[in-house]
Amino acid sequence: MTVRGFTSQPEKVESLPIISESAVVTDVVALDRDRRTEIRERLRTLASRHGFEGEIPRDGEIDWSAVFTAATAKQRRLAPVIGALRDRYLREHPALVKVVFESEQPFDFAAGQYLSVRYGGRTRAYSIASSPTADATELCIRRVPDGRLSVRLCDELEPGDRLAIRGPSGDLLLEDPSDRDLVFLATGTGVAPMKSMIDYTFATGRDTFAGQKRDVWLFLGAAWKDDLPYHDQFTAMADEHDHFHYVPCLSREAWLSRWHGETDYVQDVLMKHVDERALEDAVFGYHMAEMMEDRPERDEPIGIDPHAVEVYACGLNAMVFGMETAVTRLGVPSHRIHAEGYG
Ligand SMILES: Cc1cc2nc3c(=O)[nH]c(=O)nc-3n(C[C@H](O)[C@H](O)[C@H](O)COP(=O)(O)OP(=O)(O)OC[C@H]3O[C@@H](n4cnc5c(N)ncnc54)[C@H](O)[C@@H]3O)c2cc1C
């Protein structure tokens, strides 16, 4: 199947039906942290281990180009680490915000849909992160560097501000209840529609069918731990429900802090959790076969059966395409794969 891509172009999102010209922002919360002090400490540790201490001042500006040159002269494999720490250090904060708003009239939407949001003369699409059963409507917005709207939403928005809201729209929707298990794959703010669907699934009892629990899996990818939207909530849900499996996958965190969790792409990590009895017909390349070798030991035989799941994927187009290709190769029928790309 083809990734269902939407355009953020104003002509599309501005043509949606108006919900509110003046929805009131009630809460804005930064989900990520300013980690510059932590990064400097980490650099100092690396520097003393590899002998480039002279390049890292205790405070004040860091000359990243000098650090890079000194570090890689000592140890070439430090190049990606220093590059990642530099990018994170220089990143504006906040880069990930939760925005809650109230409209004058309640409005209906389905879990997984998006709204068009107009603020300061710009309109963009944002997925609804809250369940239709929740009292407040919530969005989760990532700063796109130099982005015309997301930067303003991250930097300026505060309670009491007004947004024009249109919609809802979008076809990334849950299938009718069935005995199939649910697999959600997302990167970054692609988790917003997934959170809406997961909250809705548990709030309405769709996590069971005919008295049987359905396994609900969430594979969520990001670079850094504090870039995982709703990490604490999903962790708490996994503690509460033995059939909710939350698998965070962090590509860079281990370079900064103790991270012993997954570091690969979400679709690669998914492989490790597939029930191997269901894989006779799967089409594997070398890379996927390698992933299959690295499967966690389990006390009980739980695992994803590709023939008995529905899969929902969301994130940037290229990432969603990778996720979709991987689950198709595993044998998930294309009509059970629902994907949305953010552009
Ligand atoms: C259906 C749908 C749902 C969406 N839901 C969310 C959501 O829940 N949370 C969220 O944060 N965003 C979401 N987006 C993306 C959002 O609509 C905007 O595209 C994004 O906020 C950037 O807008 P901007 O005005 O800041 O950047 P612009 O000024 O429009 O773009 C600046 C530059 O960044 C590039 N760019 C645009 N979007 C992205 C992106 N997402 N990542 C990387 N580069 C980009 C552009 O190509 C351009 O070069 C969604 C998009 C769609 C289509």
The ligand as an SDF file (V2000), in Angstrom:
LIG
                    3D

 53 58  0  0  0  0  0  0  0  0999 V2000
   -1.9860   15.2900    8.5660 C   0  0  0  0  0  0  0  0  0  0  0  0
   -0.8340   15.9920    9.2620 C   0  0  0  0  0  0  0  0  0  0  0  0
   -0.7440   15.9440   10.6230 C   0  0  0  0  0  0  0  0  0  0  0  0
    0.3210   16.5860   11.2630 C   0  0  0  0  0  0  0  0  0  0  0  0
    0.4050   16.5050   12.6160 N   0  0  0  0  0  0  0  0  0  0  0  0
    1.4520   17.0670   13.2470 C   0  0  0  0  0  0  0  0  0  0  0  0
    1.5800   16.9540   14.6720 C   0  0  0  0  0  0  0  0  0  0  0  0
    0.7530   16.3290   15.3580 O   0  0  0  0  0  0  0  0  0  0  0  0
    2.6420   17.5680   15.2570 N   0  0  0  0  0  0  0  0  0  0  0  0
    3.5750   18.2620   14.5230 C   0  0  0  0  0  0  0  0  0  0  0  0
    4.5220   18.8060   15.1220 O   0  0  0  0  0  0  0  0  0  0  0  0
    3.4820   18.3700   13.1770 N   0  0  0  0  0  0  0  0  0  0  0  0
    2.4400   17.8110   12.5310 C   0  0  0  0  0  0  0  0  0  0  0  0
    2.3180   17.9490   11.1730 N   0  0  0  0  0  0  0  0  0  0  0  0
    3.2830   18.8210   10.4580 C   0  0  0  0  0  0  0  0  0  0  0  0
    2.7530   20.2770   10.4820 C   0  0  0  0  0  0  0  0  0  0  0  0
    1.5710   20.3740    9.7090 O   0  0  0  0  0  0  0  0  0  0  0  0
    3.7410   21.2800    9.8880 C   0  0  0  0  0  0  0  0  0  0  0  0
    4.1620   20.8160    8.6240 O   0  0  0  0  0  0  0  0  0  0  0  0
    4.9610   21.5120   10.7660 C   0  0  0  0  0  0  0  0  0  0  0  0
    4.5660   21.9990   12.0420 O   0  0  0  0  0  0  0  0  0  0  0  0
    5.9120   22.5360   10.1120 C   0  0  0  0  0  0  0  0  0  0  0  0
    5.2340   23.7430    9.9300 O   0  0  0  0  0  0  0  0  0  0  0  0
    6.0430   25.1270    9.9040 P   0  0  0  0  0  0  0  0  0  0  0  0
    5.1250   26.1930    9.4860 O   0  0  0  0  0  0  0  0  0  0  0  0
    6.7370   25.3210   11.2030 O   0  0  0  0  0  0  0  0  0  0  0  0
    7.1640   24.8440    8.8300 O   0  0  0  0  0  0  0  0  0  0  0  0
    7.1780   25.4410    7.3160 P   0  0  0  0  0  0  0  0  0  0  0  0
    7.5250   26.8760    7.3810 O   0  0  0  0  0  0  0  0  0  0  0  0
    5.9250   25.0350    6.6230 O   0  0  0  0  0  0  0  0  0  0  0  0
    8.3760   24.5950    6.7200 O   0  0  0  0  0  0  0  0  0  0  0  0
    9.7310   24.9420    6.9340 C   0  0  0  0  0  0  0  0  0  0  0  0
   10.6220   23.8850    6.3100 C   0  0  0  0  0  0  0  0  0  0  0  0
   10.5260   22.6570    7.0510 O   0  0  0  0  0  0  0  0  0  0  0  0
   10.1170   21.5710    6.2140 C   0  0  0  0  0  0  0  0  0  0  0  0
    9.1300   20.8080    7.0030 N   0  0  0  0  0  0  0  0  0  0  0  0
    7.7910   20.9840    7.0280 C   0  0  0  0  0  0  0  0  0  0  0  0
    7.2160   20.1440    7.8840 N   0  0  0  0  0  0  0  0  0  0  0  0
    8.1980   19.4200    8.4170 C   0  0  0  0  0  0  0  0  0  0  0  0
    8.2300   18.3870    9.3760 C   0  0  0  0  0  0  0  0  0  0  0  0
    7.0960   17.9180    9.9510 N   0  0  0  0  0  0  0  0  0  0  0  0
    9.4530   17.8840    9.7150 N   0  0  0  0  0  0  0  0  0  0  0  0
   10.5900   18.3380    9.1290 C   0  0  0  0  0  0  0  0  0  0  0  0
   10.6040   19.3160    8.2170 N   0  0  0  0  0  0  0  0  0  0  0  0
    9.4360   19.8460    7.8480 C   0  0  0  0  0  0  0  0  0  0  0  0
    9.4750   22.2170    4.9940 C   0  0  0  0  0  0  0  0  0  0  0  0
    9.6630   21.3720    3.8590 O   0  0  0  0  0  0  0  0  0  0  0  0
   10.2290   23.5220    4.8810 C   0  0  0  0  0  0  0  0  0  0  0  0
   11.4190   23.3260    4.1680 O   0  0  0  0  0  0  0  0  0  0  0  0
    1.2810   17.3020   10.5130 C   0  0  0  0  0  0  0  0  0  0  0  0
    1.1670   17.3560    9.1330 C   0  0  0  0  0  0  0  0  0  0  0  0
    0.1470   16.7180    8.5120 C   0  0  0  0  0  0  0  0  0  0  0  0
    0.0800   16.7970    7.0420 C   0  0  0  0  0  0  0  0  0  0  0  0
  1  2  1  0
  2  3  1  0
  2 52  2  0
  3  4  2  0
  4  5  1  0
  4 50  1  0
  5  6  2  0
  6  7  1  0
  6 13  1  0
  7  8  2  0
  7  9  1  0
  9 10  1  0
 10 11  2  0
 10 12  1  0
 12 13  2  0
 13 14  1  0
 14 15  1  0
 14 50  1  0
 15 16  1  0
 16 17  1  0
 16 18  1  0
 18 19  1  0
 18 20  1  0
 20 21  1  0
 20 22  1  0
 22 23  1  0
 23 24  1  0
 24 25  2  0
 24 26  1  0
 24 27  1  0
 27 28  1  0
 28 29  2  0
 28 30  1  0
 28 31  1  0
 31 32  1  0
 32 33  1  0
 33 34  1  0
 33 48  1  0
 34 35  1  0
 35 36  1  0
 35 46  1  0
 36 37  1  0
 36 45  1  0
 37 38  2  0
 38 39  1  0
 39 40  1  0
 39 45  2  0
 40 41  1  0
 40 42  2  0
 42 43  1  0
 43 44  2  0
 44 45  1  0
 46 47  1  0
 46 48  1  0
 48 49  1  0
 50 51  2  0
 51 52  1  0
 52 53  1  0
M  END
$$$$
